[in-house]
Each structure stands twice: as C-alpha cells, then as structure tokens.
Amino acid sequence: MINLFDWKKKISTKLTIIYAVMFILVILLLNGAAYFGLRYFIINSAHSNLDKTMEFILNRINSSYELYETDIIEEISQTEQNIYFRILSPQENILGQSTLLKDQTIPLKPGYNNLIIDDRPFIYRSSFILKRGNFIGYLQGVREMTLEYRFLRALLTVMIATSIVGILGAVLTGYMITKKTLEPLSRMTKTVRNISFNDLGKRLELTGPEDELYHLADTFNSMLDRLEDSFKKQQQFISDASHELRTPISVIRGYINLLDRWGKNEAEVRDEAIEAIKNEAGNMQSLTEGLLFLARSDSDQLEIKKDYFPWKELIDELLKETEMISEDLLIESNRTPELEFYGDRKLIKQMLRIFIDNSIKYTPAGGEIRINSVLTGDGVKVSIADTGIGIAEEDIPYIFERFYRADKSRSEEKGLGLGLSIAKWIIEEHQGEVVINSKPGQGTSVEVFLPNKAENTI
C-alpha cells in the first residue's frame, strides 16, 4: 500500500496519466468523428436511394395503373435491391404491396421512420400519390438496413478494440518516455541524498543534451560550490574565533592563578595582573562585538540608518580624535570638501576609524599619516596613507578575509583580524569601492570611493 502511494506521488506517474488522458480524449474525438460521420453518410445514402426509387415509382403510377399488381411491385423490389413498396388508397386500404410487407403494420407517419420485420432493421417513408394534381392514395417505401447496421456495428467494435490497444500502448510508451526523460532527475535525487555536510564535494553528473535538466544540474552544482565554500568559511571562522577567544581566556586564567598564589600580599603582582586582565577583557569585548557585527550583517539584521550629514564635520572629528591618540605621529589633512553626504554617519565613521587605527598600529613613532578626501563625479574619494611597515603584495588580496593576518611583522601587533572585514562590508553596503596599495617598508595607501546620491556642495 505504501509503494502504491509512493507510485502515485511520482512525477512520471502524473505525467503518464496526463498523457494517457489527453491521448484518450484525442482517440475518442477522432473515432467519434469518424464513426458518426460515416454513419451519417451511410444512412443519408440509404435515404437518398429510397427517395429516388419512390420518385421513380410515383412517375410510373402517374402514367399507368400497372404498379398496383403485386408481381410488378415484386419485380421492381428485386431490381432496386432490398427496397419494398406498399400502395394504399385514400382510405388507407392496401391496393398492392411487396410480399415481404404482407401482414405488417406500417403507420402513416411523416419523414423517415424505423421498422423491424422478422428481427431485421428497415427504414421507411410515406408519400402522397398525386395524379394530375388529384390525391389518389399513398405510397410507402421500405428499405432494409441490415448490411449497413451490421457494418456500423463491426466498425464500432474495431474502433473500440483498436482504441483500447492504442490507449494501452500510449500509456506504456508514455510511461517509458517519461521515465527515460526524468531519469537524470532520479540520478540527481540520489546524488543529492548522498550529500552531507561532511561530504560537500560530490557533484551532479552533467551528461546529455543541454536541456532544462542539464541547466538545472549545472545550477545545482554552482549552488553546491557556493554552499561548500560558505561552509568551509564558516568552519574556518568558528575555528579562528575559538582560537582568538582561547588566547585571552588563557591569559586571564594565568593571571588569576598568579593573583591566587602571590597577589594577596604583593601589590606589584596584583596591579600587574589586574591591568593584564583588564586588557584581555577589552580584547574579548572587541572580538565579541566584531563577531556580533559580522553575524548580524550576514543575516541582514544590521540596521543601516542613512541620512544627510556634513562630510567635513565627520573628517574634522576623526582628525581630532586621531591626533589625541597618536601624539608620536604626524597627522596631516590638506583637502576636505564641504558637502552634505548621504549615508550612515556612524558606520562610515567606524569604517574610516578602522583604516586609521591600522595606520596608527603599523606606523612607527615619527611616521606620518595623511587623511584627505576629494569630490569625484558622483561621490567622494577618501585616501588614508601612512609611512608604516607596509603589506606584502601577495597578502593584499586576502586582507579583507576574517581573522586574516599578513606577515609575522604585522601579526605580532595586537589585532583581531575582523576590522577590515567590517570595513569592507560597510563600504559595500554604501555601494562603494576600496583599493589598497602597499609596499613593505614604504607604507600603505587606502582609497575608498563612496557614491553620493544627491551631491550638494556648499
């Protein structure tokens, strides 16, 4: 019962049923049209034959009364093949008739009528006999239809038999064609069922003509490629996050043990442990905030509040903050346009702060950081250039990946590896672009282009 239910749910079964129903309808229409068309032709020919014979008889009656004799009527009946006659007076008395019609009651009715004689089918028609315009009686013509009806019954039997065979053949052929057509879909289903998170490397086989199923398999393979890449990134992200959290936790636990052993009596040890714990707690807070930011951005739960704000005011605010936290560096800004910029002020400031903090972090004391912005055709371009340690060329394509750190000289500096990923996301959400140029030992230049929907310079 379960297998039958599953069979009913299959697409091949549904398509076969649809195909069979359509074929049955077509067969019924064609056979019905052929049968009833041929039946109409045969019966109409019989009517025409009877009409012509009766017209001949009426003409003979008008010229002679010989036809009232039974022998002459029998002779005409044999000549006209299965057509028989009865001549009645105006009082409906029989004046003459074919032998077959003796003792048969034939009502006088208008039009063509059916009659059964000795279990044989006949049709008949009654007509007035007029001689020189005077009504002198009735003529009834009777035609046997045994051969015609027998032929129609045989034709109907043949049509039903051939229709049944054709329908069975159509159902079988339709099922085989449908099954063959959907075979790639069955293979796709089996392959997909065998795919799991532990084995995302399997792909659907691309064979046969480039039809809809081929493109479906190709699209599914592309989706699996993206899924596998995303899953690998997720695994790497979880691994990196666990590693990054493990380090401050280990440091905190170490200093707690240190406090437990010697910190109760030694103020110097206690102060050192407290300062270290505070630093590591800050790192953990920054890490969790970064992770939360990226998680919300990945799930489209991060709210972006765009509005117009003074661009120069934002840059001046960043310059002032940067000068306060980097007294041993030279901070310069020569160009800042005044315009009303459309965007999320908080996120744009966070993005620029990330790049500036990286410059501060990797620029030695006495170095220089230049922050400039210029108007472009439909937006603003911000450049942040420093004279720091720089980035190797082979590392530049990967610096926006989460938890990625370039070379050892940069990874020795404190950093979580999430800032640039966050900055890149903010830029993309504002339909912007970022370009990094850097050489080891010469410094790094970051250029960010942000389009402005309704630029309005003051």
Secondary structure as GFF3:
##gff-version 3
##sequence-region A 1 458
A	DSSP	alpha_helix	2	9	.	.	.	ID=ss1
A	DSSP	alpha_helix	11	63	.	.	.	ID=ss2
A	DSSP	three_ten_helix	66	68	.	.	.	ID=ss3
A	DSSP	alpha_helix	70	79	.	.	.	ID=ss4
A	DSSP	beta_strand	83	88	.	.	.	ID=ss5
A	DSSP	beta_strand	94	97	.	.	.	ID=ss6
A	DSSP	three_ten_helix	99	101	.	.	.	ID=ss7
A	DSSP	beta_strand	112	117	.	.	.	ID=ss8
A	DSSP	beta_strand	120	131	.	.	.	ID=ss9
A	DSSP	beta_strand	134	144	.	.	.	ID=ss10
A	DSSP	alpha_helix	146	181	.	.	.	ID=ss11
A	DSSP	alpha_helix	183	193	.	.	.	ID=ss12
A	DSSP	alpha_helix	212	258	.	.	.	ID=ss13
A	DSSP	pi_helix	259	263	.	.	.	ID=ss14
A	DSSP	alpha_helix	267	298	.	.	.	ID=ss15
A	DSSP	beta_strand	307	310	.	.	.	ID=ss16
A	DSSP	alpha_helix	311	325	.	.	.	ID=ss17
A	DSSP	beta_strand	330	332	.	.	.	ID=ss18
A	DSSP	beta_strand	340	343	.	.	.	ID=ss19
A	DSSP	alpha_helix	345	361	.	.	.	ID=ss20
A	DSSP	beta_strand	368	375	.	.	.	ID=ss21
A	DSSP	beta_strand	379	386	.	.	.	ID=ss22
A	DSSP	three_ten_helix	393	398	.	.	.	ID=ss23
A	DSSP	alpha_helix	408	411	.	.	.	ID=ss24
A	DSSP	alpha_helix	419	429	.	.	.	ID=ss25
A	DSSP	beta_strand	433	439	.	.	.	ID=ss26
A	DSSP	beta_strand	443	451	.	.	.	ID=ss27
###
